[in-house]
């Protein structure tokens, strides 16, 4: 049994008004806001972060953001900085999500700057990596993932590396209903663990949580979460409804 505590993080993407967000998070807190077996993080849109933070107070559920700018402040209209997120008690931030890379042109170098900035501000980055369908069909999966992991973690010290969470998200399985087979997912997770050993050594690599993202839902979660190197999930669609999200937390808690 791994000593790593399972982590279930909900990425709400561009969904939920503030009122909707409060209703959803209230249900989540009622169901799993006292348990300590699984680390639970919710990542609402920026407009709901402060209200959700207040609702989470006193619970074990943590607050995450979906993105941030690499600079601490300045003339960056429309952006949010790490110090701003820390000021409302966010603990995690999703960085390098495939949608940010595809739709907003985020490069490995930019994602790396954000990772460094997050760590400097005591935020835990959830660093997303993963291949497109074309890359998988070309047999490039491991090469693509290696490039993204190594570039994303460049300059991260061994001392801070254990604070990073990595999310493997095969792009072709995000929001499509397709899911990597358990074997495909575990193969890439084990490969990432091996990369972490090379970069930071065994002790650190053993501590880093590697999440699976890509249409994880209550029906396939138990099998995925039982794998040696899969430490939880970065959940999209199934995090938008309290019952399915709570079922995923329950599934993670059942893994011994």
C-alpha positions in Angstrom: 0.0 0.0 0.0 1.3 3.4 -1.0 1.9 6.0 1.8 0.6 8.6 -0.5 -2.8 9.9 0.5 -5.3 9.7 -2.5 -6.3 13.1 -3.9 -9.6 13.9 -5.7 -9.7 17.3 -7.3 -12.7 18.8 -9.1 -12.0 21.1 -12.1 -15.3 22.9 -12.7 -13.9 24.7 -15.7 -16.2 27.5 -17.0 -19.3 26.3 -15.2 -21.4 27.5 -12.2 -22.4 31.0 -11.2 -21.5 32.0 -7.7 -25.0 30.8 -6.4 -24.6 27.4 -8.2 -21.1 27.1 -6.8 -22.2 27.7 -3.3 -25.0 25.1 -3.6 -22.6 22.5 -5.0 -19.8 23.0 -2.5 -22.3 23.0 0.4 -23.4 19.5 -0.7 -19.8 18.3 -1.0 -18.9 19.7 2.4 -21.9 18.0 4.0 -20.9 14.6 2.5 -17.1 14.6 2.7 -16.1 17.8 4.5 -15.1 15.9 7.7 -13.3 12.9 6.4 -9.5 12.8 6.3 -8.8 9.6 4.4 -8.8 11.4 1.0 -7.5 14.9 0.2 -10.3 16.7 -1.6 -9.8 19.9 -3.6 -12.5 21.9 -5.5 -11.4 24.4 -8.3 -14.3 26.8 -9.1 -14.1 29.7 -11.6 -12.4 32.8 -10.3 -15.7 34.6 -9.8 -16.7 32.0 -7.1 -13.4 31.4 -5.3 -14.0 33.8 -2.4 -17.5 32.7 -1.6 -16.5 29.0 -1.9 -13.5 29.7 0.4 -15.9 31.0 3.0 -18.2 27.9 2.6 -15.2 25.6 3.0 -14.0 27.1 6.3 -13.8 24.6 9.0 -14.0 21.6 6.6 -11.3 19.4 5.3 -12.0 20.3 1.7 -9.4 22.5 0.1 -9.7 25.3 -2.4 -7.9 25.4 -5.8 -7.8 27.7 -8.8 -7.9 26.7 -12.4 -5.0 28.9 -13.6 -2.9 31.9 -12.6 -0.4 34.4 -14.0 3.3 33.9 -13.4 3.9 37.5 -12.2 2.9 38.6 -8.7 1.2 41.8 -9.9 1.3 44.4 -12.7 -0.4 45.5 -15.9 -1.8 42.2 -16.9 -5.5 42.9 -17.5 -7.8 40.0 -16.8 -5.2 38.0 -14.9 -5.0 36.6 -11.4 -1.7 36.2 -9.4 -0.5 33.7 -6.9 -0.5 36.2 -4.0 -4.2 37.0 -4.8 -5.0 33.3 -4.6 -3.1 32.9 -1.3 -5.0 35.8 0.1 -8.3 34.0 -0.2 -6.7 30.8 1.2 -6.4 28.8 -2.0 -3.9 25.9 -1.5 -3.8 24.5 -5.1 -3.7 25.7 -8.6 -4.2 23.8 -11.9 -1.4 24.6 -14.4 -0.8 23.6 -17.9 -4.2 22.1 -18.5 -4.5 20.9 -22.1 -7.3 23.4 -22.7 -4.9 26.2 -21.7 -2.2 24.8 -23.9 -4.6 24.3 -26.9 -6.8 27.3 -26.8 -4.6 29.9 -25.2 -1.2 28.9 -26.6 0.5 28.1 -23.3 3.9 26.6 -23.8 6.0 24.3 -21.6 8.2 27.3 -20.8 5.2 29.4 -19.7 3.8 26.6 -17.6 7.2 26.2 -15.9 7.2 29.9 -14.9 3.8 29.4 -13.4 4.9 26.3 -11.5 7.9 28.2 -10.1 5.7 31.2 -9.1 3.1 28.9 -7.4 5.7 27.1 -5.3 7.3 30.4 -4.3 3.9 31.5 -3.0 3.2 28.3 -1.1 0.6 27.1 -3.6 0.6 23.4 -4.7 0.7 23.2 -8.5 -1.4 20.5 -10.2 0.8 20.2 -13.3 -1.1 18.7 -16.2 0.6 16.7 -18.9 -0.7 14.4 -21.7 -0.7 13.5 -25.3 -3.2 14.2 -28.1 -4.9 11.3 -30.1 -2.5 11.9 -33.0 0.5 11.7 -30.7 -0.7 8.5 -29.2 -1.4 7.0 -32.6 2.1 8.0 -33.7 3.6 6.1 -30.7 4.8 9.4 -29.1 3.0 9.3 -25.8 5.9 8.7 -23.6 8.1 11.2 -25.5 5.4 13.9 -25.2 4.8 13.3 -21.5 8.6 13.3 -20.8 9.0 16.6 -22.5 6.1 18.2 -20.6 7.2 16.8 -17.2 10.8 17.7 -17.5 10.1 21.2 -18.9 7.3 21.9 -16.4 9.6 21.0 -13.5 12.7 22.7 -14.7 14.4 24.7 -11.9 12.1 23.1 -9.2 14.3 22.2 -6.1 14.3 18.7 -4.6 12.9 20.3 -1.4 9.8 21.7 -3.2 9.2 19.0 -5.7 7.2 16.9 -3.3 4.7 19.7 -3.1 3.9 19.3 -6.8 1.0 17.2 -8.0 1.1 15.8 -11.5 -2.0 15.1 -13.4 -1.8 12.8 -16.4 -4.6 13.7 -18.8 -4.6 12.0 -22.2 -6.1 14.9 -24.2 -8.2 12.5 -26.3 -10.0 11.3 -23.2 -10.9 14.7 -21.7 -14.6 15.3 -21.9 -15.0 12.8 -24.6 -16.3 9.9 -22.6 -13.3 7.9 -23.8 -11.0 6.7 -21.1 -7.5 5.2 -21.2 -7.6 1.5 -20.3 -6.3 0.8 -16.8 -3.2 -0.6 -18.3 -2.6 2.4 -20.5 -3.1 4.8 -17.6 -0.8 2.8 -15.2 1.9 2.5 -17.8 2.1 6.3 -18.2 1.9 6.9 -14.4 4.7 4.5 -13.8 6.7 6.1 -16.5 6.2 9.6 -14.9 7.2 8.1 -11.5 10.4 6.8 -13.1 11.1 10.3 -14.5 10.7 11.8 -11.1 13.2 9.3 -9.7 15.7 10.5 -12.3 15.0 14.2 -11.6 14.7 14.2 -7.8 15.6 10.7 -6.4 13.6 7.9 -4.9 12.5 9.6 -1.7 10.9 12.6 -3.5 9.4 10.5 -6.3 7.7 8.3 -3.8 5.9 11.3 -2.2 4.6 13.0 -5.4 1.0 12.3 -6.2 0.2 11.5 -9.8 -3.5 11.9 -10.7 -5.4 10.5 -13.7 -7.6 12.9 -15.6 -9.7 12.0 -18.6 -13.3 11.0 -18.0 -12.8 9.4 -14.6 -16.2 8.6 -13.2 -17.8 6.4 -10.5 -18.0 3.4 -12.8 -14.3 3.3 -13.8 -12.7 4.9 -10.7 -12.2 1.9 -8.5 -10.2 0.0 -11.1 -8.1 3.1 -12.0 -7.5 4.1 -8.4 -6.4 0.6 -7.4 -3.3 0.9 -9.7 0.1 1.2 -7.9 1.0 4.6 -9.4 -2.5 6.3 -9.7 -2.9 8.5 -6.7 -6.3 10.1 -7.4 -8.1 12.0 -10.1 -8.4 15.4 -11.6 -12.1 15.3 -12.3 -14.0 17.4 -14.9 -17.6 16.6 -15.8 -18.2 14.3 -12.8 -17.2 17.1 -10.4 -20.1 19.3 -11.4 -22.6 17.2 -9.6 -22.2 16.5 -5.9 -23.3 12.9 -6.0 -20.8 11.7 -8.6 -18.0 13.7 -7.1 -18.6 12.3 -3.6 -18.8 8.8 -5.1 -15.3 9.3 -6.5 -14.0 10.4 -3.0 -15.7 7.3 -1.5 -14.1 5.1 -4.2 -10.6 6.6 -3.3 -11.2 6.1 0.4 -12.0 2.4 -0.2 -8.6 1.7 -1.7 -6.4 0.0 0.9 
